[in-house]
Amino acid sequence: MMNSVTTGSSEVTTCRIMAPDDANIVGNVHGGTIMKMIELAGYVAAMRHLNSQQHHNKPPKVAITYRLEHMDFLQPMRIGDLAKLQ
């Protein structure tokens, strides 16, 4: 029987300052930039969770983003803003 895995062992926190390459000509960060950050943080959390009790002689399990149906951007992010994901 396997031990249960807590969500705390999969927790991810990442921060990034938004740069000019992340934004359009008026300084608003592209929604795709934010979505990519969210996807990468989710991937790290999923991989930690999937492989937390993995044996060393087995290949690691992998995770994918299957679909994102909806995302609301409540306010714009600007160049120089700090994005923090938890």
DADA-V662906 format. One record per helix or strand. SS is the DSSP state (A for helix, B for strand). FROM is the first residue (numbers start at 0). LEN is the number of residues. If there is no record, write none. Layout:
BEGIN
ss->SS from->FROM len->LEN
ss->SS from->FROM len->LEN
END
This chain:
BEGIN
ss->A from->6 len->4
ss->B from->13 len->4
ss->A from->19 len->3
ss->B from->22 len->1
ss->B from->27 len->2
ss->A from->30 len->21
ss->B from->77 len->1
ss->B from->81 len->4
END
